[in-house]
Amino acid sequence: MDADSVFDSLSSSVRRDILTFLSTHGDASAGEIADAISDVGRTAVSTHLRILRSSGLVSERRAGRQRFYSLDREGSAMIAVGYFQALMNSALEQAEGETLAAPSLSAPPAARARRAG
């Protein structure tokens, strides 16, 4: 899986609702998920689950005729987490650099002017 398929999967508010539900309820059947998400019907939930499975965000476990879905903690979600982690680390490094280079606002105006000049 690549980052694009993960982020495409996250573009739907229904799929984000499904992920939120699974994050708080663990394993759940498609029917349980559909009952919890009132915006769409069972067929649409199944379609969204298929997309989430194919992108590696959700895993499926079969028990007889039942299928249970849960977050795939080892799947493509880690690509998204890694991407955001790298973004945040870069932003923090940038902010730290700007903080070190910026004049202190607590210094008297004359001192700030001497530092700037």
N, CA, C and O atoms as CSV, one atom per row, in Angstrom:
chain,resi,resn,atom,element,x,y,z
A,1,MET,N,N,0.833,-1.183,0.000
A,1,MET,CA,C,0.000,0.000,0.000
A,1,MET,C,C,0.873,1.239,0.000
A,1,MET,O,O,1.987,1.235,0.523
A,2,ASP,N,N,0.352,2.290,-0.591
A,2,ASP,CA,C,1.087,3.536,-0.582
A,2,ASP,C,C,0.293,4.616,0.148
A,2,ASP,O,O,-0.889,4.449,0.450
A,3,ALA,N,N,0.965,5.713,0.420
A,3,ALA,CA,C,0.344,6.797,1.181
A,3,ALA,C,C,-0.872,7.363,0.455
A,3,ALA,O,O,-1.849,7.745,1.098
A,4,ASP,N,N,-0.827,7.423,-0.879
A,4,ASP,CA,C,-1.956,7.980,-1.627
A,4,ASP,C,C,-3.244,7.201,-1.391
A,4,ASP,O,O,-4.303,7.801,-1.210
A,5,SER,N,N,-3.166,5.866,-1.390
A,5,SER,CA,C,-4.380,5.074,-1.176
A,5,SER,C,C,-4.903,5.240,0.249
A,5,SER,O,O,-6.111,5.222,0.480
A,6,VAL,N,N,-3.984,5.402,1.198
A,6,VAL,CA,C,-4.405,5.621,2.585
A,6,VAL,C,C,-5.147,6.945,2.694
A,6,VAL,O,O,-6.233,7.011,3.269
A,7,PHE,N,N,-4.550,8.011,2.133
A,7,PHE,CA,C,-5.180,9.323,2.241
A,7,PHE,C,C,-6.461,9.415,1.422
A,7,PHE,O,O,-7.394,10.116,1.816
A,8,ASP,N,N,-6.522,8.715,0.283
A,8,ASP,CA,C,-7.779,8.648,-0.476
A,8,ASP,C,C,-8.870,7.998,0.374
A,8,ASP,O,O,-10.022,8.432,0.356
A,9,SER,N,N,-8.502,6.966,1.108
A,9,SER,CA,C,-9.474,6.280,1.965
A,9,SER,C,C,-9.972,7.188,3.073
A,9,SER,O,O,-11.124,7.077,3.492
A,10,LEU,N,N,-9.127,8.078,3.550
A,10,LEU,CA,C,-9.504,8.975,4.637
A,10,LEU,C,C,-10.294,10.191,4.157
A,10,LEU,O,O,-10.748,10.993,4.974
A,11,SER,N,N,-10.462,10.337,2.844
A,11,SER,CA,C,-11.141,11.520,2.311
A,11,SER,C,C,-12.648,11.511,2.554
A,11,SER,O,O,-13.284,12.563,2.483
A,12,SER,N,N,-13.221,10.368,2.836
A,12,SER,CA,C,-14.659,10.254,3.063
A,12,SER,C,C,-14.989,10.383,4.547
A,12,SER,O,O,-14.391,9.706,5.383
A,13,SER,N,N,-15.939,11.248,4.865
A,13,SER,CA,C,-16.340,11.407,6.268
A,13,SER,C,C,-16.975,10.119,6.805
A,13,SER,O,O,-16.849,9.822,7.993
A,14,VAL,N,N,-17.648,9.361,5.951
A,14,VAL,CA,C,-18.244,8.090,6.391
A,14,VAL,C,C,-17.141,7.112,6.784
A,14,VAL,O,O,-17.249,6.431,7.803
A,15,ARG,N,N,-16.085,7.040,5.984
A,15,ARG,CA,C,-14.984,6.131,6.312
A,15,ARG,C,C,-14.264,6.580,7.588
A,15,ARG,O,O,-13.839,5.749,8.391
A,16,ARG,N,N,-14.133,7.880,7.765
A,16,ARG,CA,C,-13.540,8.370,9.016
A,16,ARG,C,C,-14.438,8.019,10.200
A,16,ARG,O,O,-13.938,7.676,11.272
A,17,ASP,N,N,-15.764,8.100,10.020
A,17,ASP,CA,C,-16.696,7.701,11.084
A,17,ASP,C,C,-16.555,6.214,11.408
A,17,ASP,O,O,-16.606,5.819,12.572
A,18,ILE,N,N,-16.380,5.401,10.381
A,18,ILE,CA,C,-16.193,3.958,10.587
A,18,ILE,C,C,-14.913,3.714,11.389
A,18,ILE,O,O,-14.909,2.924,12.333
A,19,LEU,N,N,-13.835,4.391,11.011
A,19,LEU,CA,C,-12.565,4.225,11.727
A,19,LEU,C,C,-12.690,4.676,13.180
A,19,LEU,O,O,-12.148,4.037,14.083
A,20,THR,N,N,-13.399,5.769,13.398
A,20,THR,CA,C,-13.614,6.253,14.764
A,20,THR,C,C,-14.399,5.233,15.573
A,20,THR,O,O,-14.057,4.942,16.720
A,21,PHE,N,N,-15.456,4.691,14.969
A,21,PHE,CA,C,-16.256,3.666,15.652
A,21,PHE,C,C,-15.393,2.460,16.015
A,21,PHE,O,O,-15.443,1.971,17.144
A,22,LEU,N,N,-14.603,1.983,15.055
A,22,LEU,CA,C,-13.768,0.811,15.305
A,22,LEU,C,C,-12.690,1.097,16.347
A,22,LEU,O,O,-12.290,0.200,17.088
A,23,SER,N,N,-12.223,2.332,16.406
A,23,SER,CA,C,-11.186,2.659,17.387
A,23,SER,C,C,-11.719,2.616,18.814
A,23,SER,O,O,-10.955,2.409,19.757
A,24,THR,N,N,-13.020,2.810,18.975
A,24,THR,CA,C,-13.595,2.802,20.318
A,24,THR,C,C,-14.322,1.496,20.657
A,24,THR,O,O,-14.599,1.230,21.826
A,25,HIS,N,N,-14.632,0.684,19.645
A,25,HIS,CA,C,-15.402,-0.542,19.889
A,25,HIS,C,C,-14.650,-1.827,19.571
A,25,HIS,O,O,-15.153,-2.912,19.863
A,26,GLY,N,N,-13.470,-1.739,18.985
A,26,GLY,CA,C,-12.740,-2.954,18.627
A,26,GLY,C,C,-13.417,-3.670,17.471
A,26,GLY,O,O,-13.878,-3.031,16.525
A,27,ASP,N,N,-13.479,-4.997,17.544
A,27,ASP,CA,C,-14.129,-5.794,16.494
A,27,ASP,C,C,-15.614,-5.473,16.419
A,27,ASP,O,O,-16.286,-5.336,17.441
A,28,ALA,N,N,-16.117,-5.357,15.187
A,28,ALA,CA,C,-17.551,-5.137,14.998
A,28,ALA,C,C,-17.955,-5.695,13.644
A,28,ALA,O,O,-17.167,-5.704,12.698
A,29,SER,N,N,-19.189,-6.157,13.566
A,29,SER,CA,C,-19.719,-6.641,12.294
A,29,SER,C,C,-20.167,-5.452,11.450
A,29,SER,O,O,-20.326,-4.344,11.962
A,30,ALA,N,N,-20.368,-5.685,10.160
A,30,ALA,CA,C,-20.832,-4.623,9.275
A,30,ALA,C,C,-22.187,-4.093,9.750
A,30,ALA,O,O,-22.449,-2.893,9.660
A,31,GLY,N,N,-23.042,-4.975,10.251
A,31,GLY,CA,C,-24.351,-4.562,10.758
A,31,GLY,C,C,-24.240,-3.652,11.969
A,31,GLY,O,O,-24.961,-2.660,12.076
A,32,GLU,N,N,-23.334,-3.990,12.882
A,32,GLU,CA,C,-23.125,-3.139,14.062
A,32,GLU,C,C,-22.598,-1.766,13.660
A,32,GLU,O,O,-22.994,-0.744,14.220
A,33,ILE,N,N,-21.702,-1.762,12.685
A,33,ILE,CA,C,-21.148,-0.493,12.207
A,33,ILE,C,C,-22.238,0.326,11.529
A,33,ILE,O,O,-22.348,1.530,11.760
A,34,ALA,N,N,-23.045,-0.325,10.690
A,34,ALA,CA,C,-24.127,0.381,9.993
A,34,ALA,C,C,-25.148,0.952,10.970
A,34,ALA,O,O,-25.663,2.050,10.761
A,35,ASP,N,N,-25.440,0.213,12.029
A,35,ASP,CA,C,-26.375,0.708,13.040
A,35,ASP,C,C,-25.832,1.955,13.735
A,35,ASP,O,O,-26.596,2.844,14.112
A,36,ALA,N,N,-24.520,2.016,13.901
A,36,ALA,CA,C,-23.899,3.144,14.603
A,36,ALA,C,C,-23.744,4.367,13.707
A,36,ALA,O,O,-23.692,5.495,14.198
A,37,ILE,N,N,-23.670,4.147,12.389
A,37,ILE,CA,C,-23.466,5.251,11.452
A,37,ILE,C,C,-24.759,5.433,10.671
A,37,ILE,O,O,-25.053,4.679,9.743
A,38,SER,N,N,-25.512,6.425,11.054
A,38,SER,CA,C,-26.856,6.591,10.495
A,38,SER,C,C,-26.874,7.332,9.158
A,38,SER,O,O,-27.928,7.433,8.530
A,39,ASP,N,N,-25.729,7.850,8.712
A,39,ASP,CA,C,-25.697,8.638,7.472
A,39,ASP,C,C,-25.928,7.794,6.221
A,39,ASP,O,O,-26.419,8.302,5.213
A,40,VAL,N,N,-25.578,6.514,6.280
A,40,VAL,CA,C,-25.666,5.645,5.102
A,40,VAL,C,C,-26.261,4.295,5.481
A,40,VAL,O,O,-26.349,3.958,6.661
A,41,GLY,N,N,-26.662,3.535,4.488
A,41,GLY,CA,C,-27.237,2.218,4.718
A,41,GLY,C,C,-26.175,1.134,4.810
A,41,GLY,O,O,-24.978,1.392,4.685
A,42,ARG,N,N,-26.648,-0.082,5.033
A,42,ARG,CA,C,-25.739,-1.227,5.207
A,42,ARG,C,C,-24.908,-1.514,3.964
A,42,ARG,O,O,-23.728,-1.850,4.071
A,43,THR,N,N,-25.510,-1.385,2.792
A,43,THR,CA,C,-24.768,-1.646,1.554
A,43,THR,C,C,-23.625,-0.660,1.403
A,43,THR,O,O,-22.520,-1.047,1.022
A,44,ALA,N,N,-23.876,0.610,1.696
A,44,ALA,CA,C,-22.834,1.631,1.596
A,44,ALA,C,C,-21.728,1.376,2.621
A,44,ALA,O,O,-20.547,1.553,2.321
A,45,VAL,N,N,-22.108,0.963,3.821
A,45,VAL,CA,C,-21.104,0.660,4.843
A,45,VAL,C,C,-20.216,-0.477,4.357
A,45,VAL,O,O,-18.999,-0.423,4.531
A,46,SER,N,N,-20.799,-1.498,3.754
A,46,SER,CA,C,-20.008,-2.613,3.234
A,46,SER,C,C,-19.037,-2.139,2.157
A,46,SER,O,O,-17.892,-2.589,2.108
A,47,THR,N,N,-19.489,-1.239,1.300
A,47,THR,CA,C,-18.625,-0.682,0.259
A,47,THR,C,C,-17.470,0.095,0.889
A,47,THR,O,O,-16.321,-0.049,0.472
A,48,HIS,N,N,-17.775,0.911,1.886
A,48,HIS,CA,C,-16.730,1.681,2.565
A,48,HIS,C,C,-15.759,0.760,3.297
A,48,HIS,O,O,-14.556,1.020,3.309
A,49,LEU,N,N,-16.259,-0.305,3.905
A,49,LEU,CA,C,-15.387,-1.270,4.575
A,49,LEU,C,C,-14.442,-1.940,3.576
A,49,LEU,O,O,-13.272,-2.174,3.878
A,50,ARG,N,N,-14.959,-2.244,2.390
A,50,ARG,CA,C,-14.111,-2.859,1.347
A,50,ARG,C,C,-12.966,-1.918,0.982
A,50,ARG,O,O,-11.826,-2.358,0.831
A,51,ILE,N,N,-13.263,-0.615,0.839
A,51,ILE,CA,C,-12.237,0.371,0.506
A,51,ILE,C,C,-11.212,0.474,1.637
A,51,ILE,O,O,-10.008,0.531,1.388
A,52,LEU,N,N,-11.695,0.499,2.873
A,52,LEU,CA,C,-10.792,0.576,4.018
A,52,LEU,C,C,-9.911,-0.672,4.131
A,52,LEU,O,O,-8.738,-0.585,4.496
A,53,ARG,N,N,-10.490,-1.831,3.814
A,53,ARG,CA,C,-9.704,-3.076,3.823
A,53,ARG,C,C,-8.651,-3.063,2.733
A,53,ARG,O,O,-7.501,-3.434,2.969
A,54,SER,N,N,-9.042,-2.632,1.525
A,54,SER,CA,C,-8.098,-2.656,0.409
A,54,SER,C,C,-6.961,-1.655,0.601
A,54,SER,O,O,-5.877,-1.836,0.048
A,55,SER,N,N,-7.201,-0.605,1.380
A,55,SER,CA,C,-6.129,0.362,1.646
A,55,SER,C,C,-5.281,-0.050,2.848
A,55,SER,O,O,-4.271,0.591,3.138
A,56,GLY,N,N,-5.679,-1.108,3.546
A,56,GLY,CA,C,-4.899,-1.621,4.661
A,56,GLY,C,C,-5.177,-0.956,5.997
A,56,GLY,O,O,-4.425,-1.141,6.953
A,57,LEU,N,N,-6.250,-0.184,6.070
A,57,LEU,CA,C,-6.579,0.489,7.327
A,57,LEU,C,C,-7.427,-0.385,8.250
A,57,LEU,O,O,-7.405,-0.217,9.469
A,58,VAL,N,N,-8.169,-1.313,7.664
A,58,VAL,CA,C,-9.073,-2.178,8.423
A,58,VAL,C,C,-8.774,-3.622,8.052
A,58,VAL,O,O,-8.500,-3.933,6.894
A,59,SER,N,N,-8.830,-4.493,9.039
A,59,SER,CA,C,-8.663,-5.924,8.776
A,59,SER,C,C,-9.992,-6.630,9.013
A,59,SER,O,O,-10.865,-6.133,9.724
A,60,GLU,N,N,-10.119,-7.791,8.402
A,60,GLU,CA,C,-11.350,-8.575,8.498
A,60,GLU,C,C,-11.031,-9.923,9.118
A,60,GLU,O,O,-10.026,-10.555,8.792
A,61,ARG,N,N,-11.911,-10.353,10.022
A,61,ARG,CA,C,-11.787,-11.673,10.643
A,61,ARG,C,C,-13.106,-12.391,10.438
A,61,ARG,O,O,-14.172,-11.841,10.712
A,62,ARG,N,N,-13.030,-13.606,9.960
A,62,ARG,CA,C,-14.251,-14.392,9.733
A,62,ARG,C,C,-14.458,-15.387,10.861
A,62,ARG,O,O,-13.530,-16.053,11.321
A,63,ALA,N,N,-15.711,-15.460,11.286
A,63,ALA,CA,C,-16.106,-16.448,12.294
A,63,ALA,C,C,-17.403,-17.069,11.781
A,63,ALA,O,O,-18.488,-16.518,11.966
A,64,GLY,N,N,-17.269,-18.223,11.137
A,64,GLY,CA,C,-18.439,-18.834,10.507
A,64,GLY,C,C,-18.902,-17.959,9.352
A,64,GLY,O,O,-18.119,-17.619,8.466
A,65,ARG,N,N,-20.183,-17.598,9.369
A,65,ARG,CA,C,-20.723,-16.745,8.299
A,65,ARG,C,C,-20.533,-15.261,8.606
A,65,ARG,O,O,-20.760,-14.409,7.746
A,66,GLN,N,N,-20.125,-14.965,9.808
A,66,GLN,CA,C,-19.952,-13.566,10.228
A,66,GLN,C,C,-18.568,-13.044,9.860
A,66,GLN,O,O,-17.587,-13.787,9.858
A,67,ARG,N,N,-18.511,-11.763,9.551
A,67,ARG,CA,C,-17.241,-11.074,9.337
A,67,ARG,C,C,-17.147,-9.951,10.354
A,67,ARG,O,O,-18.089,-9.183,10.550
A,68,PHE,N,N,-16.003,-9.875,10.988
A,68,PHE,CA,C,-15.768,-8.827,11.971
A,68,PHE,C,C,-14.622,-7.958,11.491
A,68,PHE,O,O,-13.631,-8.449,10.950
A,69,TYR,N,N,-14.773,-6.662,11.698
A,69,TYR,CA,C,-13.805,-5.694,11.212
A,69,TYR,C,C,-13.158,-4.988,12.401
A,69,TYR,O,O,-13.797,-4.742,13.424
A,70,SER,N,N,-11.880,-4.672,12.241
A,70,SER,CA,C,-11.151,-3.929,13.274
A,70,SER,C,C,-10.070,-3.104,12.587
A,70,SER,O,O,-9.737,-3.335,11.425
A,71,LEU,N,N,-9.527,-2.136,13.326
A,71,LEU,CA,C,-8.430,-1.353,12.790
A,71,LEU,C,C,-7.229,-2.255,12.593
A,71,LEU,O,O,-6.924,-3.084,13.450
A,72,ASP,N,N,-6.552,-2.099,11.478
A,72,ASP,CA,C,-5.341,-2.877,11.217
A,72,ASP,C,C,-4.158,-2.077,11.744
A,72,ASP,O,O,-3.642,-1.189,11.065
A,73,ARG,N,N,-3.741,-2.396,12.946
A,73,ARG,CA,C,-2.689,-1.626,13.622
A,73,ARG,C,C,-1.311,-1.830,13.014
A,73,ARG,O,O,-0.385,-1.071,13.302
A,74,GLU,N,N,-1.171,-2.835,12.188
A,74,GLU,CA,C,0.126,-3.091,11.552
A,74,GLU,C,C,0.089,-2.799,10.066
A,74,GLU,O,O,1.091,-2.998,9.379
A,75,GLY,N,N,-1.026,-2.339,9.556
A,75,GLY,CA,C,-1.169,-2.110,8.126
A,75,GLY,C,C,-0.768,-0.708,7.690
A,75,GLY,O,O,0.134,-0.089,8.254
A,76,SER,N,N,-1.457,-0.236,6.686
A,76,SER,CA,C,-1.119,1.031,6.060
A,76,SER,C,C,-1.340,2.242,6.943
A,76,SER,O,O,-0.851,3.330,6.638
A,77,ALA,N,N,-2.061,2.070,8.019
A,77,ALA,CA,C,-2.249,3.198,8.929
A,77,ALA,C,C,-0.899,3.705,9.408
A,77,ALA,O,O,-0.742,4.893,9.691
A,78,MET,N,N,0.064,2.818,9.498
A,78,MET,CA,C,1.391,3.218,9.937
A,78,MET,C,C,2.053,4.138,8.913
A,78,MET,O,O,2.893,4.958,9.282
A,79,ILE,N,N,1.691,4.018,7.630
A,79,ILE,CA,C,2.209,4.941,6.610
A,79,ILE,C,C,1.720,6.347,6.913
A,79,ILE,O,O,2.496,7.302,6.882
A,80,ALA,N,N,0.427,6.471,7.206
A,80,ALA,CA,C,-0.153,7.781,7.512
A,80,ALA,C,C,0.439,8.347,8.792
A,80,ALA,O,O,0.755,9.535,8.861
A,81,VAL,N,N,0.590,7.503,9.805
A,81,VAL,CA,C,1.165,7.959,11.073
A,81,VAL,C,C,2.598,8.432,10.836
A,81,VAL,O,O,2.987,9.487,11.337
A,82,GLY,N,N,3.377,7.678,10.090
A,82,GLY,CA,C,4.755,8.060,9.795
A,82,GLY,C,C,4.840,9.362,9.018
A,82,GLY,O,O,5.712,10.194,9.267
A,83,TYR,N,N,3.921,9.526,8.071
A,83,TYR,CA,C,3.879,10.755,7.273
A,83,TYR,C,C,3.611,11.960,8.166
A,83,TYR,O,O,4.320,12.963,8.084
A,84,PHE,N,N,2.589,11.868,9.020
A,84,PHE,CA,C,2.254,12.979,9.906
A,84,PHE,C,C,3.345,13.207,10.953
A,84,PHE,O,O,3.612,14.346,11.337
A,85,GLN,N,N,3.962,12.141,11.406
A,85,GLN,CA,C,5.045,12.278,12.370
A,85,GLN,C,C,6.201,13.061,11.751
A,85,GLN,O,O,6.772,13.942,12.394
A,86,ALA,N,N,6.544,12.739,10.507
A,86,ALA,CA,C,7.624,13.455,9.822
A,86,ALA,C,C,7.256,14.916,9.607
A,86,ALA,O,O,8.093,15.803,9.775
A,87,LEU,N,N,5.996,15.169,9.233
A,87,LEU,CA,C,5.555,16.551,9.052
A,87,LEU,C,C,5.663,17.340,10.351
A,87,LEU,O,O,6.179,18.458,10.365
A,88,MET,N,N,5.181,16.762,11.427
A,88,MET,CA,C,5.194,17.455,12.713
A,88,MET,C,C,6.620,17.669,13.212
A,88,MET,O,O,6.931,18.732,13.750
A,89,ASN,N,N,7.481,16.686,13.042
A,89,ASN,CA,C,8.878,16.845,13.450
A,89,ASN,C,C,9.542,17.975,12.675
A,89,ASN,O,O,10.284,18.777,13.243
A,90,SER,N,N,9.270,18.032,11.376
A,90,SER,CA,C,9.821,19.100,10.547
A,90,SER,C,C,9.294,20.464,10.982
A,90,SER,O,O,10.054,21.428,11.075
A,91,ALA,N,N,7.994,20.539,11.246
A,91,ALA,CA,C,7.397,21.806,11.681
A,91,ALA,C,C,7.958,22.240,13.032
A,91,ALA,O,O,8.198,23.428,13.246
A,92,LEU,N,N,8.169,21.294,13.944
A,92,LEU,CA,C,8.731,21.621,15.255
A,92,LEU,C,C,10.173,22.103,15.134
A,92,LEU,O,O,10.573,23.053,15.806
A,93,GLU,N,N,10.951,21.446,14.279
A,93,GLU,CA,C,12.335,21.877,14.066
A,93,GLU,C,C,12.367,23.283,13.480
A,93,GLU,O,O,13.187,24.110,13.879
A,94,GLN,N,N,11.474,23.550,12.533
A,94,GLN,CA,C,11.384,24.874,11.920
A,94,GLN,C,C,11.003,25.916,12.975
A,94,GLN,O,O,11.603,26.990,13.029
A,95,ALA,N,N,10.023,25.607,13.801
A,95,ALA,CA,C,9.565,26.539,14.833
A,95,ALA,C,C,10.670,26.788,15.860
A,95,ALA,O,O,10.846,27.920,16.313
A,96,GLU,N,N,11.407,25.759,16.229
A,96,GLU,CA,C,12.511,25.928,17.175
A,96,GLU,C,C,13.584,26.823,16.587
A,96,GLU,O,O,14.145,27.664,17.290
A,97,GLY,N,N,13.876,26.653,15.308
A,97,GLY,CA,C,14.860,27.505,14.641
A,97,GLY,C,C,14.422,28.947,14.599
A,97,GLY,O,O,15.234,29.849,14.806
A,98,GLU,N,N,13.147,29.183,14.333
A,98,GLU,CA,C,12.619,30.549,14.304
A,98,GLU,C,C,12.619,31.161,15.698
A,98,GLU,O,O,12.881,32.355,15.844
A,99,THR,N,N,12.334,30.381,16.704
A,99,THR,CA,C,12.324,30.875,18.081
A,99,THR,C,C,13.724,31.302,18.499
A,99,THR,O,O,13.892,32.336,19.144
A,100,LEU,N,N,14.723,30.516,18.137
A,100,LEU,CA,C,16.099,30.849,18.498
A,100,LEU,C,C,16.580,32.100,17.761
A,100,LEU,O,O,17.373,32.865,18.310
A,101,ALA,N,N,16.121,32.322,16.536
A,101,ALA,CA,C,16.567,33.458,15.733
A,101,ALA,C,C,15.774,34.726,16.022
A,101,ALA,O,O,16.248,35.823,15.727
A,102,ALA,N,N,14.590,34.604,16.585
A,102,ALA,CA,C,13.729,35.769,16.816
A,102,ALA,C,C,14.201,36.546,18.037
A,102,ALA,O,O,14.619,35.952,19.030
A,103,PRO,N,N,14.133,37.894,17.965
A,103,PRO,CA,C,14.489,38.690,19.142
A,103,PRO,C,C,13.478,38.473,20.256
A,103,PRO,O,O,12.302,38.215,20.002
A,104,SER,N,N,13.938,38.577,21.464
A,104,SER,CA,C,13.075,38.400,22.617
A,104,SER,C,C,12.147,39.594,22.756
A,104,SER,O,O,12.594,40.739,22.680
A,105,LEU,N,N,10.887,39.347,22.955
A,105,LEU,CA,C,9.924,40.420,23.136
A,105,LEU,C,C,9.990,41.001,24.534
A,105,LEU,O,O,9.435,42.070,24.789
A,106,SER,N,N,10.662,40.311,25.442
A,106,SER,CA,C,10.753,40.808,26.807
A,106,SER,C,C,11.919,41.783,26.982
A,106,SER,O,O,12.010,42.459,28.006
A,107,ALA,N,N,12.815,41.860,25.982
A,107,ALA,CA,C,13.946,42.790,26.069
A,107,ALA,C,C,13.446,44.209,25.845
A,107,ALA,O,O,12.464,44.408,25.130
A,108,PRO,N,N,14.100,45.196,26.440
A,108,PRO,CA,C,13.712,46.586,26.219
A,108,PRO,C,C,13.838,46.949,24.741
A,108,PRO,O,O,14.655,46.355,24.038
A,109,PRO,N,N,13.040,47.925,24.244
A,109,PRO,CA,C,13.067,48.283,22.826
A,109,PRO,C,C,14.466,48.636,22.321
A,109,PRO,O,O,14.810,48.282,21.193
A,110,ALA,N,N,15.267,49.313,23.112
A,110,ALA,CA,C,16.614,49.676,22.671
A,110,ALA,C,C,17.473,48.428,22.442
A,110,ALA,O,O,18.227,48.364,21.472
A,111,ALA,N,N,17.361,47.453,23.321
A,111,ALA,CA,C,18.107,46.206,23.165
A,111,ALA,C,C,17.662,45.453,21.934
A,111,ALA,O,O,18.487,44.881,21.222
A,112,ARG,N,N,16.354,45.445,21.671
A,112,ARG,CA,C,15.846,44.775,20.458
A,112,ARG,C,C,16.385,45.470,19.227
A,112,ARG,O,O,16.755,44.802,18.262
A,113,ALA,N,N,16.442,46.790,19.231
A,113,ALA,CA,C,16.933,47.553,18.083
A,113,ALA,C,C,18.404,47.253,17.849
A,113,ALA,O,O,18.816,47.113,16.698
A,114,ARG,N,N,19.226,47.146,18.917
A,114,ARG,CA,C,20.659,46.848,18.774
A,114,ARG,C,C,20.857,45.465,18.171
A,114,ARG,O,O,21.747,45.271,17.342
A,115,ARG,N,N,20.015,44.476,18.591
A,115,ARG,CA,C,20.129,43.120,18.044
A,115,ARG,C,C,19.766,43.101,16.573
A,115,ARG,O,O,20.394,42.394,15.786
A,116,ALA,N,N,18.746,43.881,16.191
A,116,ALA,CA,C,18.285,43.880,14.802
A,116,ALA,C,C,19.284,44.592,13.905
A,116,ALA,O,O,19.390,44.247,12.728
A,117,GLY,N,N,20.026,45.577,14.418
A,117,GLY,CA,C,20.925,46.416,13.610
A,117,GLY,C,C,22.251,45.829,13.521
A,117,GLY,O,O,23.136,46.398,12.881
